[in-house]
Amino acid sequence: MDQGSKATMKSLFVPGGILLLTAVVLLQGGFLSISEPAVDFYYYAVFAAGILLAWRFHSSRVFFALIMLLLAHRALEFFSGGRAISISPGRIAFEAIALFVPLNFIALSLVRERGLGIPAITPRLLVLFLESVFVAVICRPGEITGPALLHAVFLNRSLFQWTQIPQLGLLAFAAAFAVLLVRFLLYHKPLEGGLLWSLAAIFLSLQTNAVDRVAVAYWATAGLLLTTSIIENTYVLAYHDELTSLPARRAFNEALLRLEAPYSIAVVDIDHFKNFNDTYGHDTGDQVLSMVAARLARVSGGGQAFRVGGEEFSILFAGKSMKDVVPHLDALRMLIEESTFRVRSTPERRLAARGGGRRGEDKKATAVRRQPRLRNSPEESSLSGLSVTVSIGVAELGTKTLEVEQVIQAADKALYRAKKAGRNRVETASEPRTRSPRLRSNTA
């Protein structure tokens, strides 16, 4: 498992998986006797703190997830009278909520974050209102059973004797778990992980009667997991670059403080990056940055990549000498060179923002004609790929570089030599390296 996969698995299970596992051990293992007042305090404190944090950080998806969980749980308690959910109308509410909660989680995962402005929250409030009205109608006094769809049987009942959740609800939970897991693995967003583990807590609550003391604690834990995702997301925004998902300069500066001898530092720069921006636009430049960052994240030899600004990246090799890391940097350089980059046919942001009309189109055409060209013209880009290369300078802690700032300066000088010598190469701080015969002449 490479470093990126390890980081993904760690972010998936920490802290959400650990928090839920702790809750299961405490609530089901009999290690701790929790009084009803303590559970109530936990419940209200979590939801109050979570709603306030979601409002403060303009996290509309977490905000509505918490509101939805509150409404769902209060509906269960109200229609069941605080007793077992095996009798109606509590059973009817149970069946509806077992379907609506996972479907709402899927919807919240798929919609974009739009803040808490009136235009953004109105449709979501309307959905919650309509769902609440629907539950109230089907659970009105005198109703014995809910709509047939809610408790429809698709498979043999004997296969589901282990759960009270109806088959349609189980299908909705399975779909929600799949969607949230796939989205987390694709985007590595803390909110997807928070929704995933929160949904698992709700599932456990529905499995344990939904309204007793243990179940209430699971509902509160679901709210805690969503609240934690806000904190995790704030950390990611502070320490990770939003475009490339690599650790950012703040994380790099903190990593430098933890370095102990021996270590090596490599400085990476994308060759002719300004020409990419001028020729193909800043959207394409962002695509180039993302592609290169994805390759840098897979660097071997125990290196950790950071985006420190613009098209510049740094790689830290703790416990490695410069001699040890050069082969890994050469392999990384060749991996990037051999990666074909295909320009997507997206309009340039700055030009598109100026609006349509004939005059706007003329200005755009004029701008494109004046742009310098690389090996592929914009018209050819949809049929062929572009070659992206990087230059790398590397230095290590030594007698002349006793401080980390001196090591970085030495790596910068080595990078400058790599640029001057023709780019697409790795240079060390000690002496110029012979260019590999495998390399072509300047390719970017």
N, C-alpha and C positions, 0 to 999 in steps of 0.2 A: 504494500500500500504506500503510495507516494505521499509527500507532505501535504498536498492539497486535499487528498482523500481523508487523511487523518484530521486535518483541520475541519473538514466538513462534518465528519462523524462527531468530533468534539463539540462543535457548535450545535449539532442536532440534539445531543443528550445533555449538554451543559448550558444553562442550568435547568431547563424544563424537565428532562427525564429524571434528574436527581431529585428535584422538588416533588414530582409526582410519586416516585418510588418511596421517598421519605414519608409522604402522606399515607401511602398504602401500608407501610410497615407500622406506623403509629396507630392508624385507624383499624386495621384488620389483624395486626399481630398481637394485640392485647398487651402491648408494652406500656401503654399510657392510658389512664382513665380520664377522659375529658368530660367535664361537666357541661350541661346544656347552656348555662350563661357564658361559659368560655367559648363555646362554639358560636353562639350568637354574636359575641363581641368580635371574634375572628371574621365572621361572615360580613357584618356591617362595616368593620374597619377596612377590610380588603376592597369591597366595592366602592366605598366612599373615596379611599385613597386612589383607586384605579381610575375612577371617573374624573377626579380632579387632575391627575397626571395626564390623562388622555386629553382633557380640555386644555391644559397648560401647554402641551407639546403639539397641539392641533392634530392629534391622531384620531381621525374620525372613525376609522375601521375598528380600533380597539374600543373607542367610546361606544359605538353602536353594538359591538359584541357584548360589552358589559351590560348595557341597557337591556339587550335582548335576553341575556341570561337571567337578569333580575326579574323581568316580566314573566319568563317561562317558569322560574321557580315559584314566584308568588302565585301564579295561576295554578300550579300543581297543589300548593298548600291550600289555596282557597277552595278549589273544587273537590279536593279529597278530605277537607276538614281536618288536615293534619294526621289522618289515619292511613292505613294501607291503601294502595292504589288498585286493589283487586275489585273494588265495587265502583259503579258509576255514580256521579259523573266524573269522579277522579280518574277512573280508567280511561274514559274518553279523552280527557285532557292529557293523560300520559301518552296515549297513542298519537295524538296530534303533535305534542311537543317532541316526541321521539323522531318524528319526521321533519318538523320545521327547524329544529336546532341545527342538525347537520347540513340541511339545505342552505340555511342562512350563513353558516360558516363557509360553505363553498362560494356563495355569492360575495361575501366580504373578502375572501381571498382573491377573487378575480377582479373586483372593481379597483379603480385607481384611487390613491389617496388624494382627496380634494379639500381637506381642511374642514372647518366647522362653520363655514358661511351659510347663509340662508339658502341659496340655490343648491348647495351641495347636500345639505341635511334634509331638505324637504322630501325628496323621493324616498329616502330611507325611513324617515318618520312615517310616511304614508304606508310603506310596506309593513312596518311594525304595527301600525294601527289596524290595518286590514287583517293581519294575522290574529291580533288580539280579539277583534270583533268576531272572526270566524270561530275561534276557540270558545268565546263566550256564548255564541249561538248554539253550537253543537253540544255544549255542556249545560244548557239551560235546565231548570228544574223539571223533573218528570222524564227526562231522556234516559233510556236504559242502555242504549248502544249507540255508538257513533257511526259515521259513514262507513259503508262496507269496505271502501278502499283502504282505510286506515288499518284495518285488521285482516286484510286479504291474505289468503294462504296460497303460496306458490309452490312450496315443497312440503314434504311429509312433516306433520307436526312433531313427530317423535324425534326429529333431528334438532329441534329447538326447545327441548324441555329444560335446558340449562338456563334459559333466559325468559324474562317477562316481556321483553321488547318485541313488538310485532315484526313480522318478516319484512314489511315495507320499510319500517324504521331501521332494521338491521342493514338492509340494502342501502339506505341513505347514509348510514354511518360508514359502511364500507367504501362507498363512493367518495365521501368527504375525506376519509383517511387517505385514500389513494391520491386524490387531487392535491391535498395539502402536502403530502410527502413528496410528490413529483415536483411541485412548485418550490419546495424548500431545496431540493437537490439541484434544481435548475438555477435558482436565483439567490440561494443562501441568505434569505431575508429573515431576521429575527421574528417578524410578525407571523410568517408562515409556521415557524416552529412553535410560537406561542399558541396559535390557533390549533395546531395539531395536538399538543399536549393538553390544552384546555378541553378539547373535544374528548380526549381519552378520559379525563376526569369526569366529564358529564356522563359518559358511557358507564363508568363505574358507579356513579350516583344512581343512575336509572336501574342498574343491576342490584342495588342495595335498598330497594323500596322507595327511593326518590325523595322522601319527606322526613325520614327519621334523622336522629342526631348525626349518625355517620354520613348519611347522604348529604345533609346540609354542609358538613365539613368538606365533602367533595365539591359541592357547588362553590364554596368559598375558595377552595384550591384552584378550581377552574378560573375564577377571577384573579387569583394571585398569579397564575401562569401568564395570563394576558397582561397584567400590570408589569410583570418582569420583562415581557417582550418590549415594552416601551423603554425601559432602562437599557436593555441590550441594544435596541436600535439607536438610542442616543450615544452609546459607547461606540457603535460601529461608525456612525456619522462623524464622531470626533477623531477616531483613530484609523479609519479606512477611507481610501479614495473612492468616491461614489461612482465614478466612471469605470475604473478598472477593477475595483474590489480589492486591490492590493493595500497592505498597510500604508498609511500616509506619513508625512514628515513628522508629525507628533510621535507616532509609534516608532519611527526611525530614531528620533532623538532619544527616546526612552530606552530603546534597544542598545544604543551606543553606551549608555550609562552602565549597562549590565555586562559589557564585554570584558573578558579576562584573557590575558595572554595564554597561548598565541591566537591570533585571528588575522583574517584578511578581509579587505573591503574592495569591492568592484564597483565601478561607476559605468553605467550603460547609457548610451545616447543613440536615438534613432537617426540614421543617416538621411540627410536631405528632407527632414520632416517639414520644414517651412515650404518646400516646393509641393509637398502633398497638399498642404492647406491652400496654397495659392492656386494650384491647378485644379484640384477636385473639390475644394470647399472644406469647411470645418467639420461637417458631418463625417466626411470620409476620414479626416484627420482623427476624429474620435474613434472611428472604427479601427484605424491603424494602431492607435494607442491600446485599445482593448485587446486586439490580436496579439501584440507584442507582450502585453502584461500577462495574458493567459500562458504564453510560452515561458516567460520569466518565472511564473509561479511554479513551474515544473522543473526548475533548475535542480540538478543532482548535486551530490557532494555535501549535503547538509546546509546548503545556502538558503537564505530567506530574502526575498525580493521586496523592495519598497518603491513606491512612486514618490519622489522627493520634489517634483515640480516640472511642469511642461512635459517635454519629451524625455526627461532625464529620470533614470532609475538607479537605485543602489542595491547591491546584494551583499549581505553580511555572511561571512563564513567563520563561525565561532570554532575555535580549536583547530583550525586548518592553516597551514602555511601557504604562501603564494604558489609555491611549486606544486602543492597538492591540488589547488583549485583551478589552475590554468586548463587542464584537460576538460574539466566540467564546463568551464566558460567557453572553450572552443566548441564543444558539443552543443551548447546552448546557441551560440552564434550561428552554427550551421543549421540547427533546427529552425531558427527564424528565417534564415536565407532560403531554405527549401520550402517554406510555407507559402503557398500561393495565396495572394490576397485578392479577392474579387470585389470590385467597387459596386456597392448597391446603388440602384437608380433612385436616390432620394434627393429632393430639391435642397439646395443650399439654404440653411436657416435664415441667414441675414437677407438673402434676396427674396425668399418666399414671404418673409414678414412684411415686405413693402406693399403687398397687395397685387391684384391682377391688373388687367387692362393692357392695352397695346403698348403704352409708354413703358410700363414696368417690364414687359417682355423684351422690348428693344434694349432697355438698359441691361437686362440679364444677358442677352445675346452678346452685347458689346463687352460686358465684363468677361465672359467666357473667351471671346476672341483675344482679349489682351492678356490672358493668363499664360504663363510659361507651360511647356509640356514636358512630361517625363517620357518614358519609353512607350507608354500607351496613351492615346488620346482619350478624352472622355467618351467619344462615340465608340471606341474600341473596347472600353472597359467592361461593357456588358457581355462581351464575347471572350475576353482573355483576362488573365489575372496580372497583378502587379507584384513585383519582387520587393520586399522590404528587408533592409539589412540594418545591423547595429554595429557600432564601434564600442569597444570595451577597454577600460583601463583598470588595472588591479595593483594594489599595494598591500604590504603587510607591516605589522609591528616590527621595528628593528632598531638598530643603534642610532639611525638618523631620523627615525620617525617614532619617537617615544610617546607622543600624545596622539589621541584619536584624530584630532583636527589635522595633524601633520600627515597621518596615513591617508585621510581623505584628500588633502592637497596633492600628495604624491600620486594617488589614483587619478585625480583630475589631470595632472600633467601627462600621465601615461595615456589617458584618453585623448588629449590634444595631439600627442604623437601618432596615435592610431588614425585620427582624422587627417593629419598632415601626410601620413604615409599612404593614403588612398582609401581609407575607411574599410568597413567590413572586416575587421581584424581585432585581435586581442593583443594589447601591449602591457608589459609589466613595468613596474616602477624602477626596476634594476637596469634593464638594458633592452634595446629593440629586439623583437623576435622576428625570425625569418618567416616570411609569409608561406602558408601551407600551399603546396603545389596543386591541391584540389581546388583552390579558390580561383574564381575567374577575375578578370579585371573589374574595375569599379562597376557595381551592378545596380546602383541606385542613384 
